[in-house]
Amino acid sequence: MALSAKRPSRGDDARKRILHEVTETTEKKKRLNAEIEETLYRKIKIKAVEEGRSISDITRDLWSEYLSK
């Protein structure tokens, strides 16, 4: 069985562009606070450590993905 590469959709390009704009900018940042359950926070923190990322980085990616829909 041969493997074939999936052609990226327009949404993929837009998502990549937005993520690049958000993560590679020198724009002034604003703080975003949210109250979440302690167990959810622990799960997020564990996932961040496993991936070697910060919670802020993960949060920016999630918001960018949400807004690109």
C-alpha positions in Angstrom: 0.0 0.0 0.0 1.5 3.3 -1.1 1.3 6.4 1.2 0.3 9.7 -0.3 0.7 13.2 1.0 -2.5 15.0 1.9 -2.8 18.3 0.0 -3.1 21.1 2.6 -6.5 22.9 2.7 -6.8 26.6 2.6 -7.7 26.4 6.3 -4.3 24.8 7.0 -2.5 27.7 5.4 -4.5 30.3 7.3 -4.0 28.5 10.6 -0.3 28.4 10.0 -0.2 32.0 9.1 -2.2 33.1 12.2 -0.1 30.9 14.5 3.1 32.4 13.1 1.7 35.9 13.5 0.8 35.2 17.1 4.0 33.4 18.2 6.6 35.3 16.2 5.5 38.8 16.9 7.1 41.5 19.0 3.7 43.0 19.7 3.0 44.0 23.2 1.3 41.2 25.1 -1.7 41.4 27.4 -2.5 39.1 30.4 -5.5 36.8 30.2 -6.9 35.3 33.4 -9.4 32.6 33.7 -10.8 30.6 36.6 -10.7 26.8 35.9 -11.0 23.7 38.1 -7.9 22.6 39.9 -8.0 19.2 38.3 -8.1 20.7 34.8 -5.2 23.0 35.6 -3.1 20.0 36.8 -3.9 18.1 33.5 -2.9 21.1 31.5 0.3 21.6 33.4 1.2 17.9 33.1 0.6 18.0 29.3 2.7 21.2 29.0 5.6 19.6 30.9 5.4 16.4 28.7 5.5 18.6 25.6 8.2 20.9 26.9 5.9 23.9 26.4 4.5 26.7 28.5 0.9 26.9 29.4 0.9 30.4 27.8 2.2 28.9 24.5 -0.5 26.2 24.5 -3.2 28.8 25.4 -2.1 31.1 22.5 -2.2 28.1 20.1 -5.7 27.1 21.3 -7.1 30.7 20.9 -5.5 31.1 17.5 -7.0 27.8 16.3 -10.4 28.7 17.7 -10.4 32.1 16.1 -9.3 30.7 12.7 -12.5 28.7 12.3 
